Amino acid sequence: MSTESVGSPAAGSGRLFDITRAEHKADPFPLYARLRKDQPVFRAKMGRMEGWLLTRYDDVLAALKDPRLAKSVRQVEGAVEQSKRPWMPAFLQALENNMLDQDDPNHARLRALVHRAFTPARVDRLQPRIAALAGELIDGVQARGEIDLVRDFALPLPLTVIGELLGVSKKDSVRFQRLSQAALLPPTTFNVLRMLPAMWALTRMVRQLLAERQVHPQDDLLTALVQVEEGGDRLTVDEQVAMVLLLLIAGHETTVNLISSGMLALLQHPEQLSFLRAHPEQIKPAVEELLRFANPVETATERYAKEDFVLHGTTIRRGELVLAVLASANRDESQFPQPNELVLTRTPNRHLAFGHGGHFCLGAPLARLEAQLAINLLLARLPNLRLAVPAGSLRWRNTPVVRGLSALPLRVGP
């Protein structure tokens, strides 16, 4: 069925609609509402990939733990498909060992090991440092008339935190952040050429840091990943590298988008902003609602059908890509009363912003903590925050999986 039947932005084009387009990212919710109603299993593109979008809450929830769906594409590829896989530089091949793209039993093994290193207690100890760092960033912009909240606050905060959590020294932190930002550019053809040298240098830097921790252990996450053991099992060096880069990418992306898109949502709902400013103790349920409403992660990461099956009359073939659309599930009227309204005290709030089941986001506690501290401090320290440009002119990044602003210009003065 074509996108024309639901009145999508691609109507009449005869081509599959691409959900990474910036204009879609700006407001994907009307399209998803139509799909939930008329075409809950919908063929679309995500960049260069084609697959099926699942848009209803119940279907998304089921897909996140469906044994018919594999995380690793290798589970569904035959010898012919594997021979046609695009060339990948050797230094990037280690990244295929990352936990996000693994199925059980290897996923369960990796998660158990990493969970022993990335503990809630380690995250809790970061609270004073996160608050201090957020305060320092606000100090740096308070005297300006206008700021870009993404560049000046939402991006440096989690990048610095994850660097310090890993144990990157002050001497190496500037280079670490520069390489990290270059490696996380939107995946256009031009950017890929820029990303490869940055990824090579970043991977080399991580390997060097891990090797140093083997000889000189410290009280940091790099050392914990090197030393973690359960039943005689340890992470291989490639698994350690993949885990560090996964923590870097996943550990900052959600937070950047949550802080910036969350603040945009608050500025566009002044009564809710005033409520939170008057009741900062409500920040925990407020952040949960911003996760549901702003959807910093639009879809879950890729899953592949391990067998043919039928859903809502549509046949999904073995090997086909399936994307569980979290942003649609989180606005599903069957689950959330008045789903398109921002209600900071919403309860219950069973959103799926961090996924569900075995692949539930390992970094969720850190993202929540960073957003809670950052948003409360922004509201307390910058009482005159307001948009510096019309909301319709804001630029959204054309990235797969996540949903975030390229920039958020704000006025901070009286």
C-alpha positions in Angstrom: 0.0 0.0 0.0 1.4 3.4 -0.9 1.9 6.3 1.5 -0.6 8.2 -0.6 -3.5 6.2 1.1 -2.8 7.8 4.4 -2.2 11.3 3.1 1.5 11.4 4.1 4.0 14.1 3.0 5.1 11.7 0.2 1.6 11.5 -1.3 1.7 11.1 -5.1 5.5 10.6 -5.2 5.3 6.8 -5.9 8.3 6.3 -3.6 8.6 5.1 -0.1 8.5 7.8 2.5 11.8 8.3 4.3 11.4 8.8 8.1 14.9 10.4 8.4 13.8 13.5 6.5 14.2 16.7 8.5 10.7 17.9 7.7 9.3 14.6 9.1 11.4 14.8 12.2 9.9 18.3 13.0 6.4 16.8 13.5 6.1 13.0 12.8 3.0 12.6 15.0 0.1 13.4 12.5 1.5 10.7 10.1 1.9 8.2 12.9 -1.7 8.9 14.1 -3.0 8.1 10.6 -0.9 5.0 10.4 -2.1 3.7 13.8 -5.7 4.1 12.5 -5.4 2.8 8.9 -2.0 1.1 8.3 -0.4 -0.1 11.5 2.2 -2.1 9.5 3.6 0.3 7.0 6.4 0.1 4.4 8.9 3.0 4.6 12.5 3.9 4.3 15.1 4.8 7.0 17.8 6.4 5.0 19.1 3.7 2.6 17.2 0.9 4.3 13.7 -0.2 3.6 11.5 -1.9 6.2 8.2 -2.2 8.1 7.1 0.4 10.6 5.0 -0.9 13.5 3.1 2.1 15.0 0.5 0.8 17.6 1.5 0.7 21.2 0.6 -3.0 21.7 2.5 -4.0 18.5 5.6 -2.0 19.4 5.6 -3.5 22.9 5.3 -7.0 21.6 8.0 -6.4 18.9 10.6 -5.3 21.6 10.5 -8.9 23.0 9.3 -10.9 20.0 11.4 -14.1 19.5 10.5 -14.0 15.7 12.7 -10.8 15.4 16.5 -10.9 15.5 18.7 -8.0 16.5 21.6 -9.3 14.4 21.1 -9.3 10.7 23.6 -12.2 10.4 20.9 -14.4 12.0 18.8 -14.0 8.9 21.4 -13.7 6.1 22.4 -16.5 4.0 25.9 -17.0 2.4 24.9 -15.0 -0.7 23.6 -12.0 1.3 26.7 -12.0 3.5 29.0 -12.1 0.5 27.2 -8.9 -0.7 27.7 -7.0 2.5 29.5 -3.7 1.9 33.2 -3.4 2.7 33.9 -2.2 6.2 37.3 -1.0 7.5 39.0 -3.4 9.9 38.9 -0.9 12.7 35.1 -0.7 12.5 34.5 -4.4 12.4 35.1 -4.6 16.2 32.0 -2.4 16.6 29.8 -5.2 15.3 30.5 -6.8 18.7 28.4 -4.1 20.4 25.6 -5.3 22.7 22.9 -3.5 20.9 23.2 -5.7 17.8 23.4 -9.0 19.6 20.9 -11.7 20.4 20.8 -14.1 23.3 22.7 -15.9 24.6 25.6 -13.5 23.7 23.5 -10.4 24.4 22.6 -11.7 27.9 26.2 -12.5 28.5 27.4 -9.0 27.5 24.6 -7.3 29.4 25.4 -9.2 32.6 29.1 -8.3 32.4 28.5 -4.7 31.6 25.8 -4.3 34.2 28.4 -5.3 36.8 30.5 -2.4 35.7 27.8 0.2 34.9 26.1 0.0 38.3 23.3 2.3 39.6 25.7 3.2 42.5 28.3 4.4 40.0 25.6 6.6 38.3 24.3 7.9 41.6 27.8 9.1 42.6 27.8 11.4 39.5 24.9 13.5 40.8 27.1 16.3 42.4 29.4 16.4 39.4 26.5 16.7 36.9 24.9 19.5 38.9 28.2 21.3 39.2 29.0 20.9 35.5 25.5 22.1 34.5 26.0 25.1 36.7 29.3 25.9 35.1 27.8 25.7 31.6 25.0 28.1 32.7 27.5 30.5 34.2 29.2 30.6 30.8 26.1 31.6 29.0 24.2 33.7 31.6 25.7 37.0 30.5 24.9 36.5 26.8 21.7 37.8 25.2 21.3 34.6 23.1 22.5 31.0 23.2 22.2 27.8 21.2 21.0 25.4 23.9 22.2 22.4 21.9 25.8 23.6 21.3 26.2 25.5 24.5 24.6 23.2 27.0 22.7 20.1 26.0 25.7 18.6 24.0 28.7 19.4 26.2 26.9 18.3 29.4 26.5 14.5 28.6 29.7 14.3 26.5 31.7 15.6 29.5 29.8 13.4 31.9 30.3 10.2 29.9 34.0 11.1 29.4 34.5 11.6 33.1 32.6 8.4 33.9 34.8 6.4 31.5 37.9 8.0 33.1 39.1 10.2 30.2 41.7 12.6 31.7 41.3 16.4 31.5 44.4 16.4 29.2 42.6 14.1 26.7 39.0 15.4 27.2 39.1 18.1 24.5 40.3 15.7 21.9 37.9 13.0 23.1 34.9 15.4 22.8 36.1 16.7 19.4 36.5 13.2 17.9 33.2 12.1 19.5 31.3 15.0 17.9 32.8 14.3 14.5 32.0 10.6 14.8 28.3 11.4 15.5 27.5 13.6 12.5 24.3 12.7 10.6 25.1 9.9 8.1 25.1 11.8 4.8 27.6 10.7 2.1 29.8 13.8 2.8 29.7 13.2 6.6 30.6 9.5 6.3 33.9 10.6 4.6 34.5 13.0 7.5 33.4 10.4 10.1 35.8 7.6 9.1 39.0 9.4 10.2 37.4 10.5 13.4 36.1 7.0 14.1 39.6 5.6 13.4 41.2 8.1 15.8 38.5 7.6 18.4 38.8 3.8 18.3 42.6 4.0 18.5 42.3 6.4 21.5 39.9 4.0 23.3 42.2 1.0 22.7 45.1 3.0 24.2 43.1 4.0 27.2 41.9 0.4 27.8 45.5 -0.9 27.5 46.6 1.7 30.1 44.0 0.5 32.5 45.3 -3.0 32.2 48.6 -1.8 33.6 47.4 1.1 35.8 43.8 0.6 37.0 41.8 3.5 38.3 38.4 4.1 39.9 36.6 4.6 36.6 34.4 2.7 34.1 37.2 1.9 31.7 38.9 0.0 34.5 35.7 -1.7 35.5 35.2 -2.9 31.9 38.7 -4.3 31.8 38.4 -6.0 35.1 34.7 -7.2 35.1 34.3 -10.9 35.4 31.5 -13.4 36.1 32.1 -17.1 36.3 35.5 -16.8 34.7 34.0 -14.9 31.8 35.5 -11.5 30.7 34.9 -9.0 27.9 37.3 -9.4 25.0 39.3 -6.3 23.9 37.0 -5.8 20.9 33.9 -6.1 23.2 35.4 -3.5 25.5 36.0 -1.1 22.6 32.5 -1.7 21.2 31.0 -1.2 24.7 32.9 2.1 25.3 31.7 3.5 21.9 28.2 2.3 22.5 28.1 4.0 25.9 29.5 7.1 24.3 27.0 7.2 21.4 23.9 5.9 23.2 25.0 7.5 26.4 24.9 11.1 25.1 22.4 11.1 22.2 19.3 10.5 24.2 20.3 13.1 26.8 21.1 15.8 24.2 17.8 15.4 22.5 15.8 15.0 25.7 17.2 18.3 27.2 16.8 20.3 24.0 13.5 18.9 22.7 12.2 18.8 26.3 13.0 22.5 26.8 11.4 23.3 23.5 8.2 21.5 24.6 8.2 23.4 27.8 8.6 26.8 26.1 5.7 25.9 23.8 3.6 25.0 26.8 4.1 28.0 29.1 1.5 26.9 31.7 3.5 23.6 32.1 6.8 25.5 32.3 5.4 27.8 35.0 4.1 24.7 36.9 7.5 23.1 36.9 9.3 26.3 37.8 7.0 26.6 40.8 7.2 22.9 41.7 10.8 21.7 40.9 10.1 18.7 43.2 7.9 17.3 40.3 10.9 17.0 38.0 10.9 13.2 38.0 7.4 12.7 36.6 8.0 15.8 34.4 11.0 14.2 32.7 9.0 11.0 32.1 6.4 13.0 30.4 9.0 14.9 28.3 10.4 11.5 27.3 6.9 10.4 26.2 5.9 13.7 24.5 9.2 14.8 22.8 10.5 11.3 21.9 14.2 11.8 21.8 14.4 8.3 20.3 11.9 7.9 17.4 12.3 4.2 16.7 13.9 1.3 18.4 17.0 0.0 16.7 16.8 -2.5 13.8 15.2 -5.9 14.1 15.0 -8.5 11.4 12.3 -11.1 10.8 13.6 -14.6 11.4 10.7 -16.2 9.6 7.6 -15.1 7.6 4.7 -14.0 9.7 1.5 -12.0 9.2 0.5 -8.9 11.3 -2.7 -7.0 10.7 -3.1 -8.7 7.3 0.4 -7.8 6.1 3.0 -10.5 5.5 6.5 -9.7 6.8 9.1 -11.9 5.1 12.2 -13.5 6.6 15.1 -11.1 6.5 13.0 -7.9 6.3 13.7 -5.0 8.5 11.2 -4.2 11.2 11.2 -0.9 13.1 9.2 -0.5 16.3 8.2 3.2 16.3 8.5 4.4 19.9 7.4 7.9 19.0 4.1 6.5 17.7 3.5 4.2 20.6 4.1 7.0 23.0 1.3 9.0 21.4 -1.2 6.1 21.1 -4.6 7.2 22.2 -5.5 3.6 23.3 -2.8 3.9 26.0 -2.5 7.6 26.8 -5.6 9.8 27.4 -5.1 13.1 25.5 -1.8 11.8 24.1 -0.9 15.0 22.2 -1.1 17.2 25.3 1.9 17.8 27.6 0.9 16.9 31.2 3.9 16.9 33.5 2.0 15.1 36.3 0.7 12.3 34.0 0.2 9.0 35.8 0.4 6.2 35.0 3.0 6.9 32.2 4.0 3.6 30.7 6.0 5.2 27.9 8.5 3.2 25.8 11.1 5.9 25.3 13.9 3.6 26.6 12.5 0.4 25.0 11.4 -2.7 26.9 12.5 -6.2 27.7 16.0 -7.5 27.4 17.2 -4.6 25.3 15.9 -1.9 27.7 18.3 1.0 27.6 21.2 0.3 30.0 21.9 4.1 30.3 18.3 5.1 31.2 19.2 6.0 34.9 22.0 8.3 33.7 19.9 10.0 31.0 17.1 10.6 33.5 19.4 12.0 36.2 21.2 14.3 33.7 17.9 15.6 32.3 16.3 16.1 35.8 19.3 18.1 37.1 19.8 20.1 33.8 16.2 21.2 33.3 15.6 22.2 36.9 18.8 24.3 36.8 17.9 25.9 33.5 14.5 27.0 34.8 15.9 28.2 38.1 18.9 30.1 36.8 17.5 31.5 33.5 14.0 32.8 34.3 13.6 34.7 31.0 14.4 31.8 28.6 12.4 32.1 25.4 12.7 31.1 21.7 14.9 33.4 19.6 13.4 32.3 16.3 9.9 31.1 15.3 9.4 27.4 16.2 8.6 26.6 12.5 12.1 27.7 11.5 14.0 25.3 13.8 16.1 22.7 12.0 15.9 19.0 12.9 18.6 16.5 12.3 18.0 13.9 9.5 19.2 11.0 11.6 18.0 7.4 11.8 16.5 6.1 15.1 16.9 9.3 17.1 14.9 12.6 16.9 16.7 15.8 17.8 17.3 19.5 17.0 20.3 20.7 15.1 20.2 23.9 17.1 17.9 25.6 19.6 18.5 29.4 19.6 17.2 31.0 22.9 17.1 34.4 24.4 18.3 34.5 28.0 18.2 38.2 28.9 15.3 40.3 30.1 
